[in-house]
Amino acid sequence: MVDSATHSADVRAGESPALLLDSVTCTFTDAKGGSYTAMRAATVSVAAGEFVSVVGPTGCGKSTLLNMAAGLLQPSGGRVTVFGQALQGVNHRAGYMFQGEALMPWRNALGNVTAGLEFAGVSAAEAKSRGQDWLRRVGLGGFEDRYPHQMSGGMRKRAMLAQTLIRDPDLILMDEPFSALDIQTRQLMENEVLDLWMARRKAVLFITHDLDEAIAMSDRVVVLSAGPDTHPIGEFVIDIPRPRDVAEVRMHPRFIELHQGIWAVLRDEVLKGYQRQKQA
């Protein structure tokens, strides 16, 4: 286990991190004029080429953290930097893969994957060529003309992955992207993401409820406390050699050891979150 502030200081001492959420606080105002602080003085960093997962109880603010990283939500306090530059507005260096469906039902697979390129002014011919290439990379070669309602859940997730990566973002933000899939399809998708990530080594901030998934995929796992006033309470370096198969790595002795250590920190926060939800 490593201390959050120590890790962040180590990153700052060297090159600028790909993403730094530095002592960020996020307070919301309700309809009655009251306030709720979802996150307080939270510091999370992702180095260039690093795969970092964030785990925590339901409702602790994991998606809030990701939305601040994407520039979709401005922190009430603290700062967000991207490769050393203060984030102003939307994070154009990031690709965001949402938890829910993000495909446009009136566009086929190719049209969905190339939408971002079209909006960026890339020519139709180049967008089509790159779109077909990315569909092949995610195992959807030959399915260019399928519409979302004609695709399985796994196929739609593959299309969303291609849609996220086609613009070659420097930072990839993923919000529980595989939570709705069956376990077999989920493991296939996890391995596909790892293969694609290993080839390009982009910075990744990955939000998940699944501790097994976090350990299997990551270089580092950040544990968040239960809300309100959510903040990191632990960071664990995942020192299992790569490449990894997400199913096979679960039997690795170090995986079991890490799982026990992280769950020891996470368990009490999950119980706190559960009790607060019961009382709400």
C-alpha positions in Angstrom: 0.0 0.0 0.0 1.2 3.5 -0.8 0.1 6.8 0.7 -2.0 9.0 -1.7 -0.2 12.2 -0.9 3.2 10.6 -1.1 2.5 9.1 -4.5 1.2 12.4 -5.8 4.2 14.2 -4.6 6.5 11.6 -6.2 4.7 12.2 -9.5 5.0 16.0 -9.2 8.7 15.7 -8.5 9.2 14.1 -11.9 7.3 14.7 -15.1 3.8 16.2 -15.0 1.1 13.5 -14.6 -1.3 12.9 -17.4 -4.1 13.8 -14.9 -3.9 15.4 -11.5 -7.0 16.0 -9.4 -5.3 18.1 -6.7 -7.3 18.5 -3.4 -10.6 18.7 -5.3 -13.8 19.4 -3.5 -17.2 19.1 -5.0 -20.2 20.6 -3.3 -23.8 20.6 -4.6 -26.6 22.9 -3.7 -30.1 21.3 -3.4 -33.5 22.8 -4.2 -34.0 23.9 -0.6 -30.8 25.9 -0.5 -28.9 23.4 1.5 -25.6 21.9 0.4 -24.0 18.5 0.1 -20.2 18.0 -0.2 -19.8 14.8 -2.3 -16.0 15.0 -2.3 -13.6 16.9 -0.1 -9.9 17.6 -0.7 -9.4 14.5 -2.8 -6.1 14.0 -4.6 -5.8 11.4 -7.4 -3.1 11.3 -10.1 -2.5 9.2 -13.2 0.9 9.1 -14.8 1.4 9.0 -18.5 1.0 5.4 -19.6 -0.5 4.3 -16.2 -3.7 2.3 -15.7 -5.3 3.5 -12.5 -8.6 2.1 -11.1 -10.8 3.7 -8.5 -13.0 1.6 -6.3 -15.4 2.6 -3.5 -18.8 2.1 -2.0 -21.9 2.8 -4.1 -22.7 6.5 -4.1 -19.3 7.6 -2.9 -18.6 9.9 -5.9 -16.5 7.8 -8.3 -18.4 9.2 -11.3 -18.1 12.7 -9.8 -14.4 12.3 -9.8 -14.4 11.1 -13.5 -16.7 14.0 -14.5 -14.2 16.5 -13.0 -11.4 14.8 -14.9 -13.5 15.1 -18.1 -14.2 18.8 -17.5 -17.9 18.1 -17.4 -18.1 19.2 -13.8 -16.0 22.0 -12.2 -14.7 21.4 -8.7 -15.8 23.8 -5.9 -12.2 23.8 -4.7 -8.8 22.5 -5.7 -7.6 22.1 -9.2 -7.5 19.7 -12.2 -4.4 19.6 -14.4 -3.9 17.6 -17.6 -0.2 17.0 -18.6 0.7 20.0 -16.3 -1.8 22.4 -17.8 -4.8 23.7 -15.8 -8.0 22.2 -17.2 -10.3 24.8 -18.6 -13.7 23.6 -19.8 -14.0 20.2 -21.5 -10.9 18.0 -21.5 -10.2 17.7 -25.2 -7.2 15.3 -24.6 -9.5 12.7 -23.0 -11.8 10.0 -24.4 -14.7 9.1 -22.2 -16.4 5.7 -22.3 -19.7 6.0 -20.4 -21.4 3.3 -18.2 -24.6 3.6 -20.1 -25.4 3.3 -23.8 -23.7 6.1 -25.8 -24.5 4.9 -29.3 -26.9 6.9 -31.5 -29.7 4.6 -32.6 -30.1 6.2 -36.0 -26.5 5.5 -36.9 -25.0 2.1 -37.8 -21.8 0.8 -36.1 -19.5 2.6 -38.6 -21.5 5.8 -38.3 -21.3 5.7 -34.5 -17.6 5.0 -34.4 -16.7 7.8 -36.9 -19.0 10.4 -35.4 -16.3 12.1 -33.4 -14.0 12.3 -36.4 -16.8 13.9 -38.4 -17.5 16.5 -35.7 -13.7 17.2 -35.7 -13.8 17.9 -39.5 -12.0 14.8 -40.7 -12.8 14.0 -44.3 -15.5 11.3 -44.9 -13.0 9.0 -46.7 -10.5 9.1 -43.9 -13.1 8.8 -41.2 -14.5 5.7 -43.0 -11.1 4.1 -43.3 -10.2 4.7 -39.7 -13.6 3.6 -38.6 -13.3 0.3 -40.4 -9.9 -0.3 -39.0 -11.1 0.3 -35.4 -14.1 -1.9 -35.9 -11.7 -4.7 -36.9 -9.5 -4.0 -33.9 -12.4 -4.5 -31.5 -13.7 -7.6 -33.3 -16.5 -6.0 -35.3 -15.1 -6.3 -38.8 -17.9 -7.1 -41.2 -20.6 -5.6 -38.8 -20.2 -2.0 -40.0 -23.9 -1.8 -41.2 -25.4 -3.1 -38.0 -27.5 -0.7 -36.0 -27.4 -0.7 -32.2 -30.7 -2.6 -31.9 -29.2 -5.3 -34.1 -26.2 -5.8 -31.9 -25.7 -7.7 -28.6 -24.6 -5.9 -25.5 -21.0 -7.0 -26.0 -21.0 -5.8 -29.6 -22.4 -2.4 -28.5 -19.7 -2.1 -25.9 -17.1 -2.9 -28.5 -18.5 -0.2 -30.8 -18.4 2.2 -27.8 -14.7 1.3 -27.2 -13.8 2.0 -30.8 -15.8 5.2 -30.6 -13.7 6.3 -27.6 -10.3 5.3 -29.0 -10.6 6.3 -32.6 -9.5 9.9 -31.9 -6.4 8.6 -30.2 -6.9 10.4 -26.9 -3.9 10.9 -24.6 -6.1 10.1 -21.6 -8.9 7.5 -21.4 -11.7 7.8 -18.9 -13.9 4.7 -18.3 -17.0 4.7 -16.0 -17.9 1.1 -15.2 -18.0 0.3 -18.9 -18.6 -3.5 -18.6 -20.9 -3.7 -15.5 -24.0 -4.7 -17.5 -22.3 -7.6 -19.4 -22.4 -11.2 -18.5 -19.2 -12.5 -16.9 -17.9 -14.3 -20.0 -18.4 -11.3 -22.3 -17.0 -9.0 -19.6 -13.8 -10.9 -19.4 -13.4 -10.9 -23.1 -13.9 -7.1 -23.2 -11.4 -6.6 -20.3 -8.8 -8.6 -22.1 -9.4 -6.6 -25.3 -9.0 -3.3 -23.4 -5.7 -4.6 -21.9 -4.4 -5.7 -25.3 -5.3 -2.3 -26.9 -3.8 -0.4 -23.9 -0.6 -2.5 -23.9 -0.1 -1.6 -27.6 -0.4 2.2 -27.0 0.1 2.7 -23.3 -2.2 5.7 -22.9 -3.1 7.0 -19.4 -6.3 5.4 -18.1 -8.6 6.3 -15.2 -11.0 3.4 -14.7 -14.0 3.5 -12.4 -15.4 0.1 -11.2 -17.3 -1.5 -8.4 -15.6 -4.8 -9.1 -12.4 -5.3 -7.0 -11.4 -8.3 -9.0 -11.6 -6.3 -12.2 -9.6 -3.4 -10.7 -6.7 -5.6 -9.6 -6.7 -7.7 -12.8 -6.4 -4.6 -15.1 -4.5 -2.0 -13.2 -1.1 -0.7 -12.3 -2.6 1.0 -9.2 -5.9 0.8 -7.3 -7.2 3.9 -5.4 -9.8 3.2 -2.7 -12.3 5.9 -1.9 -14.1 6.4 1.5 -17.9 6.3 1.8 -19.6 9.6 1.2 -20.3 12.4 2.0 -16.9 14.1 2.1 -15.4 11.3 0.0 -11.6 11.2 -0.3 -9.0 8.5 -1.0 -8.1 6.3 2.0 -5.6 4.0 0.3 -3.6 3.3 -2.8 -2.2 -0.1 -3.8 0.4 -0.8 -6.4 -0.5 -3.9 -8.4 2.9 -5.5 -8.9 1.7 -8.5 -10.9 3.7 -9.0 -14.1 2.1 -8.1 -17.5 0.7 -9.2 -19.8 -2.2 -10.6 -17.8 -5.3 -12.7 -18.6 -8.1 -11.4 -16.4 -9.4 -14.9 -15.7 -6.1 -16.6 -15.1 -4.5 -13.8 -13.0 -7.2 -14.3 -10.3 -5.4 -17.5 -9.3 -2.0 -15.8 -8.9 -0.9 -15.8 -5.2 -0.1 -12.1 -5.4 -3.6 -11.4 -6.7 -5.1 -13.1 -3.7 -2.8 -11.3 -1.3 -3.7 -7.9 -2.9 -7.4 -8.7 -2.9 -7.3 -9.4 0.8 -5.3 -6.2 1.6 -7.6 -3.9 -0.4 -10.8 -5.5 0.8 -9.6 -5.0 4.4 -9.6 -1.3 3.7 -12.7 -1.2 1.5 -15.0 -3.5 3.5 -15.7 -1.0 6.3 -16.5 1.8 3.8 -18.9 -0.5 1.9 -20.7 -1.2 5.2 -20.8 2.5 6.1 -22.3 3.3 2.6 -24.9 0.5 3.0 -26.0 1.8 6.4 -26.3 5.4 5.1 -28.4 4.2 2.2 -30.7 2.3 4.6 -31.2 5.4 6.7 -31.8 7.8 3.7 
